[in-house]
């Protein structure tokens, strides 16, 4: 067979629970919000300091962590809770189904809120502080190390060869960064998908005193990443295309091009600043109290020459870049790490206009890779390192990345966007106040708020 090894990757935060026979008995996805009451309950522990303790240790808040989900099981499904023998992440479940071996890796398990950023191992005392069982945590193994081998059953199901090594994988974002060669301290990436992540590698574990951003273990041993998240950025663009651009979709189909390419061409004729139109969708990341204003466009005009589909599309692209720049500024403020360039990947990086706007808004040179969906490449690197095809994760990530293009910032546009950014930040706070007053509905609100 040409397949030397197999590894696995998944979304983070999602967990799978197994009984003593190794049978999966419960699972939940990353945005599962059933445990909202449990989040509120846990926040009150230890004189309302429990969440701060979790964050200082793990870099995570409670909203998406495993702790309230386990407490929810104890409250609502005690039959499952008491049968639970082991908990892993979703990627580990895939590896288990292939090999029969259960273990977690730091990059994915770090999002449970139960992993110590310094030791890269479980902090069992956090479960004990919450009154939960601490005997259900799987062994921790580093990405790129041997987990087991393809079982006969899995070989028959997946048309693989029995005995093929199964290598420990990791979380989607961290493996994506590996595939992009973002493996050294201070390197920075913006990953433009359904959500946008702004990721900065830190030279040492440190957390944000304001708890605005999350800190995750990288797949690179000993390294952590700050990560900010912009909500539904790619989804917002798809909504705009599908809701308002049926004509452009038809034209693009006839021309044999992507509708986004046509919309970008239209938007390129709109001046920077999009005639002052301000999209209100994702806020900057506020991990401790994470919610967004109601979706809207502010400062529209009724001049069809200035306010049209092209203008709104450009405004959305500019706004995604503005939110990214604000998130990167938050990271620099507490970490002291200031990027001098960034890697832009994911579906958003296919847009040449969007890539240039990101450079102009951040004031940073933007590098776009050939392989824009780099998570699968990162997972393949982990598998290859695990069987000795390549010497190390970091060295291989740097070696295999290839660059498609580079975008340098335009100083004049940067000045325009600095003003637009300041106005947007002020307007967004007013829009959040409308949500606080119950007058509008938040785009998304974290469990427990």
PEJOVEN-V649865 format. One record per residue. N is the residue number from 0. RES is the residue in one letter. PHI is phi in whole degrees, 0 to 359 (none if undefined). Layout:
# PEJOVEN-V649865
N;RES;PHI, N;RES;PHI
This chain:
# PEJOVEN-V649865
0;X;none, 1;X;274, 2;X;271, 3;X;275, 4;X;196, 5;X;231, 6;X;223, 7;X;222, 8;X;217, 9;X;202, 10;X;305, 11;X;263, 12;X;71, 13;X;293, 14;X;234, 15;X;232, 16;X;245, 17;X;239, 18;X;270, 19;X;292, 20;X;268, 21;X;79, 22;X;270, 23;X;296, 24;X;240, 25;X;193, 26;X;205, 27;X;213, 28;X;273, 29;X;293, 30;X;261, 31;X;304, 32;X;246, 33;X;295, 34;X;267, 35;X;301, 36;X;296, 37;X;293, 38;X;300, 39;X;298, 40;X;297, 41;X;292, 42;X;299, 43;X;276, 44;X;294, 45;X;52, 46;X;55, 47;X;64, 48;X;246, 49;X;298, 50;X;296, 51;X;297, 52;X;295, 53;X;300, 54;X;293, 55;X;301, 56;X;279, 57;X;251, 58;X;80, 59;X;241, 60;X;263, 61;X;279, 62;X;308, 63;X;247, 64;X;281, 65;X;282, 66;X;298, 67;X;295, 68;X;291, 69;X;293, 70;X;294, 71;X;300, 72;X;298, 73;X;299, 74;X;282, 75;X;251, 76;X;226, 77;X;301, 78;X;299, 79;X;285, 80;X;302, 81;X;282, 82;X;274, 83;X;299, 84;X;244, 85;X;211, 86;X;232, 87;X;223, 88;X;271, 89;X;293, 90;X;297, 91;X;291, 92;X;297, 93;X;298, 94;X;295, 95;X;295, 96;X;296, 97;X;278, 98;X;244, 99;X;79, 100;X;250, 101;X;252, 102;X;197, 103;X;237, 104;X;245, 105;X;298, 106;X;296, 107;X;272, 108;X;294, 109;X;301, 110;X;279, 111;X;286, 112;X;80, 113;X;242, 114;X;253, 115;X;284, 116;X;297, 117;X;279, 118;X;275, 119;X;57, 120;X;222, 121;X;296, 122;X;252, 123;X;298, 124;X;297, 125;X;293, 126;X;294, 127;X;295, 128;X;299, 129;X;272, 130;X;74, 131;X;249, 132;X;293, 133;X;246, 134;X;258, 135;X;244, 136;X;267, 137;X;283, 138;X;301, 139;X;256, 140;X;231, 141;X;286, 142;X;305, 143;X;87, 144;X;251, 145;X;288, 146;X;263, 147;X;182, 148;X;223, 149;X;300, 150;X;283, 151;X;298, 152;X;297, 153;X;294, 154;X;299, 155;X;290, 156;X;288, 157;X;249, 158;X;59, 159;X;249, 160;X;268, 161;X;302, 162;X;92, 163;X;298, 164;X;299, 165;X;252, 166;X;252, 167;X;299, 168;X;261, 169;X;182, 170;X;283, 171;X;298, 172;X;292, 173;X;292, 174;X;292, 175;X;299, 176;X;296, 177;X;300, 178;X;294, 179;X;264, 180;X;74, 181;X;271, 182;X;228, 183;X;245, 184;X;304, 185;X;79, 186;X;294, 187;X;227, 188;X;222, 189;X;244, 190;X;254, 191;X;259, 192;X;238, 193;X;304, 194;X;259, 195;X;250, 196;X;249, 197;X;249, 198;X;240, 199;X;229, 200;X;285, 201;X;253, 202;X;289, 203;X;205, 204;X;298, 205;X;208, 206;X;245, 207;X;275, 208;X;303, 209;X;271, 210;X;55, 211;X;274, 212;X;236, 213;X;266, 214;X;237, 215;X;237, 216;X;295, 217;X;283, 218;X;287, 219;X;285, 220;X;306, 221;X;84, 222;X;252, 223;X;240, 224;X;233, 225;X;279, 226;X;219, 227;X;254, 228;X;230, 229;X;261, 230;X;275, 231;X;57, 232;X;298, 233;X;294, 234;X;295, 235;X;297, 236;X;295, 237;X;294, 238;X;302, 239;X;297, 240;X;300, 241;X;284, 242;X;277, 243;X;236, 244;X;238, 245;X;300, 246;X;297, 247;X;294, 248;X;296, 249;X;293, 250;X;298, 251;X;298, 252;X;297, 253;X;295, 254;X;278, 255;X;74, 256;X;236, 257;X;283, 258;X;300, 259;X;296, 260;X;297, 261;X;295, 262;X;295, 263;X;296, 264;X;298, 265;X;296, 266;X;291, 267;X;294, 268;X;270, 269;X;269, 270;X;293, 271;X;307, 272;X;99, 273;X;49, 274;X;56, 275;X;81, 276;X;290, 277;X;242, 278;X;288, 279;X;242, 280;X;228, 281;X;287, 282;X;276, 283;X;296, 284;X;282, 285;X;228, 286;X;302, 287;X;287, 288;X;224, 289;X;260, 290;X;205, 291;X;233, 292;X;288, 293;X;288, 294;X;299, 295;X;191, 296;X;246, 297;X;248, 298;X;72, 299;X;289, 300;X;235, 301;X;256, 302;X;271, 303;X;294, 304;X;286, 305;X;255, 306;X;234, 307;X;209, 308;X;299, 309;X;297, 310;X;296, 311;X;294, 312;X;295, 313;X;297, 314;X;300, 315;X;295, 316;X;295, 317;X;297, 318;X;294, 319;X;301, 320;X;290, 321;X;295, 322;X;298, 323;X;299, 324;X;296, 325;X;296, 326;X;294, 327;X;295, 328;X;295, 329;X;300, 330;X;296, 331;X;298, 332;X;297, 333;X;264, 334;X;266, 335;X;77, 336;X;267, 337;X;248, 338;X;289, 339;X;250, 340;X;198, 341;X;214, 342;X;260, 343;X;246, 344;X;222, 345;X;85, 346;X;302, 347;X;299, 348;X;286, 349;X;292, 350;X;280, 351;X;292, 352;X;295, 353;X;298, 354;X;297, 355;X;291, 356;X;299, 357;X;298, 358;X;296, 359;X;293, 360;X;287, 361;X;278, 362;X;75, 363;X;245, 364;X;292, 365;X;251, 366;X;254, 367;X;249, 368;X;279, 369;X;294, 370;X;272, 371;X;274, 372;X;262, 373;X;271, 374;X;297, 375;X;297, 376;X;296, 377;X;299, 378;X;294, 379;X;295, 380;X;298, 381;X;302, 382;X;297, 383;X;294, 384;X;296, 385;X;296, 386;X;247, 387;X;82, 388;X;293, 389;X;235, 390;X;284, 391;X;204, 392;X;297, 393;X;298, 394;X;299, 395;X;287, 396;X;302, 397;X;292, 398;X;288, 399;X;271, 400;X;291, 401;X;234, 402;X;254, 403;X;272, 404;X;198, 405;X;227, 406;X;236, 407;X;263, 408;X;291, 409;X;267, 410;X;301, 411;X;294, 412;X;293, 413;X;303, 414;X;296, 415;X;299, 416;X;286, 417;X;299, 418;X;293, 419;X;297, 420;X;296, 421;X;297, 422;X;295, 423;X;298, 424;X;299, 425;X;292, 426;X;294, 427;X;297, 428;X;297, 429;X;296, 430;X;291, 431;X;297, 432;X;297, 433;X;294, 434;X;294, 435;X;302, 436;X;275, 437;X;75, 438;X;272, 439;X;227, 440;X;251, 441;X;299, 442;X;305, 443;X;198, 444;X;225, 445;X;294, 446;X;305, 447;X;95, 448;X;264
